[in-house]
């Protein structure tokens, strides 16, 4: 019996403003953000859709890691583009 393959993770990209925000985070905050982004790459719909946003934006709040991420997902769900981070 062939092993069942898991769904491929989405790649994560960043807007220029998100890159600037990440540059201001401490090493431990970046580590927390990384853990949240890995989770989102596996399941981009973990977040909550932000009503009336175009493109459709999502917000993910990780209370364990104390991180918030606003992002959108490409049509084929293969890329997550992070627009805002807070840690």
N, C-alpha and C positions, 0 to 999 in steps of 0.2 A: 504494500500500500504506500503510495506516494505521500510525503508529508504535506500538510496544508500550508501554503504560503500565506503569511500575513500581508495585509494591505500595505502598499508602499507608502513611506512617509512623504509628506509634502516638503518641498524645499522652502526655506525661510529667507526672505529678502527684507530690506529695510529702506524706508524713505530717508532722504537727507536729514530731515528733522529728527527722526528716530535715532539715526547714527550720532547726531550731536547730543541727544539726551543720554545715550549709552556711554558716551565719552565722559560724562559727568558722574557716572555711578562708581561706587567703590567696588573693590574686587569681590566682596561677598554679595553685593547687590547684583553684579553681573552673573555670578554663579546661580543665584536665585532665579534671575531672568532666564538663564540658559535652561534650567530645569523646567520652567513653565513653557518655554518655546519647544522643547522636546515633546512635552505632552500635547501641545497644540499641533505639532507636525504629524502626530499619530492620528489625532481626531480634531480637525479644524473647527468642528461644530460644537466644541466644548463650551465655547463662549455664548454670549447672548446677543442676538441681533439688535442693532441700534435702529429704532424706528425712523423712517423717513430719511435715511441716508443714501446717497448716491455717489459712488458705488456703495453696495450694501456693506456697511461696516459692522464689525463684531467687537464686543468687549469681553475680555476674559479677566476675571479677578481670581487670583490664587491666594487664598487667605493663609495657607500654610507657609508659602514662600513670601507673602506680603508683596505681591507684584500685580500690577494692572497693565494690560496690553490692549491696545486698540489696533485692529488689523482688518484687512479684507483678503478674500480668498479668490483665486482665479477660477474661471468657469469649470475647468476640468479638475479642480481641487488638487492641483499638483504644486502650487506655489502659494505661500502665505506672505503677504506684504505687510510688514509691521509699520504702522503710521505713528504710534505713540507708545511710550513705555513710562512706567512709574514704579519706582522701587523704594 
